[in-house]
Amino acid sequence: MTTPLQSASARLVVPVSERDHTLGPVDAPVTLVEYGDYQCPYCAMAHPIVGELLHRRQGAVRFVYRHFPLTNVHPSAEMAAEAAEAAGSKRRFWQMHDWLFEHQDELDTMTILAGAAAIGLDDEAIAGAIRSHQYLDKIRSDFVGGVHSGVNGTPTFFINGDRHDGGYSLEELEFAVDEAAADAER
């Protein structure tokens, strides 16, 4: 993680809603929320782990991704988030999300637009959305919600509303998700 562990009492302040990007069933017993940054190397390491977790726990986990661009250390993170949101408006959020993490070490305007084209989007439309900051309010809203929930580094995970202060290896996340699912059954 990019910051020291936070206190164990943090709760997700902004509930998951239709404005969020989600994968998995709405009625899953576990909701995993990640606050992430497309240029954060730790988020990039967590990305395939979350994918494997979702594969192993199909039907049991709903995953939510929220933006937390740390612009003071990751200058292209906000622009990448804007591109993901623009892609989301065309129902391609998750394709862009994956592409951004897979090409994290080369994120700049031209590469991000090439990525948009590679997943079948109109790169000029995406460029226009980025230039006009069409989705910046949503990204900043995610960020502020994260701050109010106790997020101060990336990635930060919440499991059923409680901040997960443990590690994010596959084994650690699986254990935490399984515990939350058992708690939900009780």
One Martini backbone bead per residue (centre of mass of N, CA, C, O) as a GRO file, in nm:
protein
  186
    1MET     BB    1   0.103   0.032   0.011
    2THR     BB    2   0.113   0.394   0.024
    3THR     BB    3   0.021   0.356   0.326
    4PRO     BB    4  -0.054   0.330   0.622
    5LEU     BB    5  -0.235   0.192   0.834
    6GLN     BB    6  -0.548   0.203   0.935
    7SER     BB    7  -0.808   0.210   1.109
    8ALA     BB    8  -1.067  -0.032   1.188
    9SER     BB    9  -1.332   0.187   1.182
   10ALA     BB   10  -1.384   0.213   0.893
   11ARG     BB   11  -1.636   0.341   0.671
   12LEU     BB   12  -1.859   0.349   0.424
   13VAL     BB   13  -2.025   0.640   0.328
   14VAL     BB   14  -2.084   0.567   0.028
   15PRO     BB   15  -2.310   0.411  -0.120
   16VAL     BB   16  -2.401   0.188  -0.332
   17SER     BB   17  -2.483   0.261  -0.678
   18GLU     BB   18  -2.576   0.340  -1.006
   19ARG     BB   19  -2.303   0.520  -1.039
   20ASP     BB   20  -2.156   0.265  -1.031
   21HIS     BB   21  -1.910   0.029  -1.100
   22THR     BB   22  -2.006  -0.312  -1.174
   23LEU     BB   23  -1.947  -0.654  -1.064
   24GLY     BB   24  -2.192  -0.855  -1.038
   25PRO     BB   25  -2.426  -0.925  -0.822
   26VAL     BB   26  -2.645  -0.736  -0.641
   27ASP     BB   27  -2.710  -1.000  -0.435
   28ALA     BB   28  -2.455  -1.032  -0.311
   29PRO     BB   29  -2.308  -1.098  -0.002
   30VAL     BB   30  -2.061  -0.939  -0.138
   31THR     BB   31  -1.895  -0.617  -0.118
   32LEU     BB   32  -1.635  -0.484  -0.324
   33VAL     BB   33  -1.440  -0.196  -0.265
   34GLU     BB   34  -1.241   0.016  -0.477
   35TYR     BB   35  -0.978   0.241  -0.432
   36GLY     BB   36  -0.824   0.391  -0.725
   37ASP     BB   37  -0.520   0.406  -0.940
   38TYR     BB   38  -0.387   0.389  -1.262
   39GLN     BB   39  -0.071   0.456  -1.149
   40CYS     BB   40  -0.069   0.249  -0.932
   41PRO     BB   41   0.125  -0.023  -0.862
   42TYR     BB   42  -0.063  -0.162  -0.650
   43CYS     BB   43  -0.316  -0.168  -0.826
   44ALA     BB   44  -0.188  -0.339  -1.050
   45MET     BB   45  -0.139  -0.584  -0.863
   46ALA     BB   46  -0.448  -0.615  -0.775
   47HIS     BB   47  -0.608  -0.659  -1.036
   48PRO     BB   48  -0.566  -0.975  -1.087
   49ILE     BB   49  -0.665  -1.057  -0.808
   50VAL     BB   50  -0.954  -0.962  -0.836
   51GLY     BB   51  -1.017  -1.132  -1.083
   52GLU     BB   52  -0.972  -1.405  -0.942
   53LEU     BB   53  -1.175  -1.369  -0.717
   54LEU     BB   54  -1.424  -1.341  -0.903
   55HIS     BB   55  -1.390  -1.621  -1.026
   56ARG     BB   56  -1.395  -1.792  -0.753
   57ARG     BB   57  -1.664  -1.595  -0.651
   58GLN     BB   58  -1.899  -1.645  -0.815
   59GLY     BB   59  -2.193  -1.476  -0.700
   60ALA     BB   60  -2.055  -1.361  -0.413
   61VAL     BB   61  -1.941  -1.100  -0.576
   62ARG     BB   62  -1.934  -0.748  -0.568
   63PHE     BB   63  -1.777  -0.509  -0.776
   64VAL     BB   64  -1.619  -0.189  -0.698
   65TYR     BB   65  -1.514   0.109  -0.870
   66ARG     BB   66  -1.310   0.381  -0.748
   67HIS     BB   67  -1.184   0.695  -0.760
   68PHE     BB   68  -0.817   0.779  -0.655
   69PRO     BB   69  -0.638   1.019  -0.762
   70LEU     BB   70  -0.281   1.080  -0.721
   71THR     BB   71  -0.170   1.368  -0.857
   72ASN     BB   72   0.104   1.425  -0.702
   73VAL     BB   73   0.226   1.125  -0.822
   74HIS     BB   74  -0.007   1.092  -1.068
   75PRO     BB   75  -0.051   1.280  -1.350
   76SER     BB   76  -0.251   1.059  -1.526
   77ALA     BB   77  -0.490   0.954  -1.346
   78GLU     BB   78  -0.724   1.147  -1.411
   79MET     BB   79  -0.730   1.103  -1.716
   80ALA     BB   80  -0.782   0.800  -1.697
   81ALA     BB   81  -1.051   0.828  -1.549
   82GLU     BB   82  -1.190   0.989  -1.772
   83ALA     BB   83  -1.168   0.765  -1.984
   84ALA     BB   84  -1.331   0.554  -1.828
   85GLU     BB   85  -1.591   0.721  -1.815
   86ALA     BB   86  -1.628   0.757  -2.115
   87ALA     BB   87  -1.648   0.455  -2.168
   88GLY     BB   88  -1.893   0.411  -1.980
   89SER     BB   89  -2.094   0.575  -2.166
   90LYS     BB   90  -2.035   0.307  -2.376
   91ARG     BB   91  -2.007   0.035  -2.211
   92ARG     BB   92  -1.654   0.033  -2.147
   93PHE     BB   93  -1.520   0.042  -1.870
   94TRP     BB   94  -1.379  -0.241  -1.823
   95GLN     BB   95  -1.199  -0.232  -2.071
   96MET     BB   96  -1.047   0.027  -1.990
   97HIS     BB   97  -0.956  -0.055  -1.714
   98ASP     BB   98  -0.779  -0.288  -1.808
   99TRP     BB   99  -0.603  -0.132  -2.007
  100LEU     BB  100  -0.477   0.068  -1.805
  101PHE     BB  101  -0.334  -0.148  -1.629
  102GLU     BB  102  -0.175  -0.289  -1.871
  103HIS     BB  103  -0.057   0.036  -1.944
  104GLN     BB  104   0.063   0.205  -1.702
  105ASP     BB  105   0.370   0.278  -1.808
  106GLU     BB  106   0.213   0.457  -2.073
  107LEU     BB  107   0.058   0.708  -1.958
  108ASP     BB  108  -0.095   0.915  -2.197
  109THR     BB  109  -0.275   1.070  -2.417
  110MET     BB  110  -0.209   0.894  -2.668
  111THR     BB  111  -0.234   0.614  -2.534
  112ILE     BB  112  -0.523   0.639  -2.430
  113LEU     BB  113  -0.648   0.684  -2.713
  114ALA     BB  114  -0.546   0.417  -2.828
  115GLY     BB  115  -0.703   0.244  -2.628
  116ALA     BB  116  -0.983   0.330  -2.711
  117ALA     BB  117  -0.954   0.226  -3.002
  118ALA     BB  118  -0.881  -0.075  -2.924
  119ILE     BB  119  -1.191  -0.100  -2.787
  120GLY     BB  120  -1.388   0.069  -3.002
  121LEU     BB  121  -1.347   0.374  -2.978
  122ASP     BB  122  -1.381   0.715  -3.008
  123ASP     BB  123  -1.108   0.906  -2.966
  124GLU     BB  124  -1.231   1.190  -3.008
  125ALA     BB  125  -1.452   1.168  -2.793
  126ILE     BB  126  -1.260   1.116  -2.560
  127ALA     BB  127  -1.094   1.373  -2.592
  128GLY     BB  128  -1.331   1.567  -2.544
  129ALA     BB  129  -1.400   1.470  -2.256
  130ILE     BB  130  -1.124   1.542  -2.138
  131ARG     BB  131  -1.102   1.842  -2.218
  132SER     BB  132  -1.395   1.907  -2.069
  133HIS     BB  133  -1.436   1.742  -1.808
  134GLN     BB  134  -1.711   1.569  -1.802
  135TYR     BB  135  -1.612   1.353  -1.543
  136LEU     BB  136  -1.483   1.503  -1.294
  137ASP     BB  137  -1.707   1.508  -1.080
  138LYS     BB  138  -1.717   1.203  -1.033
  139ILE     BB  139  -1.424   1.165  -0.948
  140ARG     BB  140  -1.432   1.369  -0.710
  141SER     BB  141  -1.658   1.226  -0.560
  142ASP     BB  142  -1.506   0.969  -0.506
  143PHE     BB  143  -1.274   1.098  -0.353
  144VAL     BB  144  -1.436   1.231  -0.124
  145GLY     BB  145  -1.568   0.971  -0.027
  146GLY     BB  146  -1.299   0.843   0.051
  147VAL     BB  147  -1.205   1.045   0.259
  148HIS     BB  148  -1.465   1.007   0.443
  149SER     BB  149  -1.378   0.684   0.469
  150GLY     BB  150  -1.041   0.685   0.506
  151VAL     BB  151  -0.891   0.744   0.251
  152ASN     BB  152  -0.507   0.764   0.176
  153GLY     BB  153  -0.481   0.521  -0.034
  154THR     BB  154  -0.345   0.280  -0.271
  155PRO     BB  155  -0.530   0.045  -0.224
  156THR     BB  156  -0.877   0.049  -0.112
  157PHE     BB  157  -1.080  -0.164   0.087
  158PHE     BB  158  -1.424  -0.279   0.095
  159ILE     BB  159  -1.626  -0.495   0.310
  160ASN     BB  160  -1.933  -0.445   0.366
  161GLY     BB  161  -1.825  -0.133   0.456
  162ASP     BB  162  -1.547  -0.234   0.553
  163ARG     BB  163  -1.236  -0.182   0.610
  164HIS     BB  164  -0.951  -0.330   0.465
  165ASP     BB  165  -0.641  -0.377   0.651
  166GLY     BB  166  -0.527  -0.582   0.493
  167GLY     BB  167  -0.425  -0.752   0.257
  168TYR     BB  168  -0.411  -0.826  -0.127
  169SER     BB  169  -0.402  -1.102  -0.149
  170LEU     BB  170  -0.571  -1.367  -0.241
  171GLU     BB  171  -0.588  -1.501   0.036
  172GLU     BB  172  -0.679  -1.250   0.200
  173LEU     BB  173  -0.935  -1.184   0.036
  174GLU     BB  174  -1.074  -1.455   0.056
  175PHE     BB  175  -1.099  -1.462   0.359
  176ALA     BB  176  -1.261  -1.195   0.392
  177VAL     BB  177  -1.497  -1.279   0.207
  178ASP     BB  178  -1.577  -1.537   0.357
  179GLU     BB  179  -1.640  -1.398   0.623
  180ALA     BB  180  -1.859  -1.206   0.512
  181ALA     BB  181  -2.045  -1.430   0.408
  182ALA     BB  182  -2.091  -1.563   0.683
  183ASP     BB  183  -2.208  -1.311   0.820
  184ALA     BB  184  -2.449  -1.278   0.618
  185GLU     BB  185  -2.587  -1.556   0.700
  186ARG     BB  186  -2.639  -1.476   1.015
   0.00000   0.00000   0.00000
